[in-house]
Amino acid sequence: MARGNEPEARWTIDLLNIQPDTHVLEIGFGPGVALQYAAEQAVEGHVSGIDYSKAMIQIARKAQASR
């Protein structure tokens, strides 16, 4: 599912016009696809996310650790 939504996540993040020093908070980040893409753009800023689902937090952490 996460990679199936990747085009939409990238499109959404592109609409935000994130600059290198931007700070981003994503609420309900799911598997973290959009968070990762935002972090690639906000290299001098800060990207954070919160999610109610412990399973999604674990999935996002695992995906981040493998990068």
N, C-alpha and C positions, 0 to 999 in steps of 0.2 A: 504494500500500500504506500509506503513512504516514497519509494522511487517512482511510483505511478503518479504521485502528485508533485513531483519535482518541477515540471514545467510551470505549473501554477504557482508554486512557492517562489521560483526565480522571477516570474513575472510580477508577483506582488512586491517582492523586495526591490526589484528594479524601479517600480513606481515610487518607492520611498526616496530615491535619489540619495542613498547613504553615502556620506563623505568619509574620508579616512578617520576623522576625529568625532564621528557621530556616536551617540549613546543610544542603544536600542534595548527595549524590553518587550519580549514577546510573551503574551499570556495564552497559555494552552498550546505549547509548542509541539505536542505530539512526539514524533520520532526525531525531531530536531533538524529537519532538512533546511527549513528557512533560517533557523538560527545559524547554521553552519555557513550558509551563503552570505548572510548579513555579516558574520564575523570575518569573512574573506574580504569584505569591502571596508569595514570599520577597523582597520588594522591598528590605528592609534587611539581608537575610542574604546567603548566597552559594550559588549553584547551579553545580555542576561535573559533568562526565561524562567517562567514558573508554569507548572502543570500539576493538576490535582492527581493525576494518575501515577502511582508509583511505578507501574509497568512502563509507561512512556518515559519516565525519568531514567530508568535503567537502560532502556533501548537507546535513548539519546546519549547517555554516558558511554555506553559500549561503542556506539558509532563514532563518537568523538575520539575515544581512546585508540581506535583503529586507524585514524588519520595521521 
